[in-house]
Amino acid sequence: MTKDELERRVRSQKWFHIMDLGHGIITPGIMNPIGKEHGPRYHVPASLAGKTVLDIGAWDGAWSFEAKRRGAARVLATDSYSWGGGGWGDKRSFELAREVFALDVEDEYIDVLDLSAERIGTFDVVFFFGVIYHMRNPMIALDHLRSVTAPGGLAIVESLSAMNRRKEPLLAFYPNTECGGDPTNWFAPNPPALRGMLQAAGFSDVTVVSPPDKFSRMALYAR
Ligand SMILES: C[S@@+](CC[C@H](N)C(=O)[O-])C[C@H]1O[C@@H](n2cnc3c(N)ncnc32)[C@H](O)[C@@H]1O
């Protein structure tokens, strides 16, 4: 693909992730989840050598591609809402980035609530970044997350948070567009709530690895 052709294809699509495609071309997304500002929050291990990785709700796939660069043996990126055009983009952005990076990242169009070990298997490391607060039934979603995390594996859950100073487990509920004007933002947990929800879904060892930051985002390890 020539630089002009790449530029044309990048411009013809909408992007969520800011990614450097080379040739001086940066995708015009709204956030770079790997970069200095946001990247450290996710606490993704520096090496994923030999691991199987599932990226649930991958959107443009920045973390799926990064998992492959960090040595993952196999990466499966999944999504439904954004890839199906429910948001402002579709799956073509993920596909273009994969083509440019020439990385062996698999993909499957699948809803969180259809994830199961029978359907896709289990994975050593599961990314669940920025998805839980889009779930109308968050506990059921976490049951599905548990079902695709291998025994002894690690799920990393990154989320919007709310009521961060409160010690008791609490979930904020947004019936309309109260949260960022986005009607698909339903709930924001505080850290004790998300920790308890992950335990209730069957993870026995849950740790808050990134307490809520200036963006009101947090991350937890669940094993
Ligand atoms: C805020 S974006 C997060 C994207 C990426 N994981 C990140 O952290 O940068 C939320 C993603 O969850 C996906 N999503 C929302 N509801 C979903 C569902 N029911 N099943 C699968 N994916 C879903 C959206 O399509 C979108 O790609």
The ligand as an SDF file (V2000), in Angstrom:
LIG
                    3D

 27 29  0  0  0  0  0  0  0  0999 V2000
  -14.8630    2.2110   25.7400 C   0  0  0  0  0  0  0  0  0  0  0  0
  -14.6480    1.0480   24.4600 S   0  0  0  0  0  0  0  0  0  0  0  0
  -13.1660    0.2610   25.0050 C   0  0  0  0  0  0  0  0  0  0  0  0
  -12.2950   -0.1650   23.8610 C   0  0  0  0  0  0  0  0  0  0  0  0
  -10.9610   -0.7850   24.2680 C   0  0  0  0  0  0  0  0  0  0  0  0
  -11.1620   -2.0270   24.9810 N   0  0  0  0  0  0  0  0  0  0  0  0
  -10.1760    0.1700   25.1000 C   0  0  0  0  0  0  0  0  0  0  0  0
  -10.1360    0.0080   26.3240 O   0  0  0  0  0  0  0  0  0  0  0  0
   -9.5990    1.1070   24.5730 O   0  0  0  0  0  0  0  0  0  0  0  0
  -15.8840   -0.1730   24.8010 C   0  0  0  0  0  0  0  0  0  0  0  0
  -15.8690   -1.3530   23.8340 C   0  0  0  0  0  0  0  0  0  0  0  0
  -16.7750   -2.3460   24.3140 O   0  0  0  0  0  0  0  0  0  0  0  0
  -17.4990   -2.8570   23.2300 C   0  0  0  0  0  0  0  0  0  0  0  0
  -18.7670   -3.4130   23.6850 N   0  0  0  0  0  0  0  0  0  0  0  0
  -19.8030   -2.7620   24.2420 C   0  0  0  0  0  0  0  0  0  0  0  0
  -20.8110   -3.6100   24.5090 N   0  0  0  0  0  0  0  0  0  0  0  0
  -20.3850   -4.8250   24.1060 C   0  0  0  0  0  0  0  0  0  0  0  0
  -20.9740   -6.1050   24.1160 C   0  0  0  0  0  0  0  0  0  0  0  0
  -22.1840   -6.3140   24.6190 N   0  0  0  0  0  0  0  0  0  0  0  0
  -20.2530   -7.1430   23.6200 N   0  0  0  0  0  0  0  0  0  0  0  0
  -19.0030   -6.9390   23.1180 C   0  0  0  0  0  0  0  0  0  0  0  0
  -18.3880   -5.7450   23.0940 N   0  0  0  0  0  0  0  0  0  0  0  0
  -19.0790   -4.6990   23.5730 C   0  0  0  0  0  0  0  0  0  0  0  0
  -17.7080   -1.6630   22.3330 C   0  0  0  0  0  0  0  0  0  0  0  0
  -18.0460   -2.0690   21.0360 O   0  0  0  0  0  0  0  0  0  0  0  0
  -16.3700   -0.9750   22.4360 C   0  0  0  0  0  0  0  0  0  0  0  0
  -15.4650   -1.4510   21.4800 O   0  0  0  0  0  0  0  0  0  0  0  0
  1  2  1  0
  2  3  1  0
  2 10  1  0
  3  4  1  0
  4  5  1  0
  5  6  1  0
  5  7  1  0
  7  8  2  0
  7  9  1  0
 10 11  1  0
 11 12  1  0
 11 26  1  0
 12 13  1  0
 13 14  1  0
 13 24  1  0
 14 15  1  0
 14 23  1  0
 15 16  2  0
 16 17  1  0
 17 18  1  0
 17 23  2  0
 18 19  1  0
 18 20  2  0
 20 21  1  0
 21 22  2  0
 22 23  1  0
 24 25  1  0
 24 26  1  0
 26 27  1  0
M  CHG  2   2   1   9  -1
M  END
$$$$
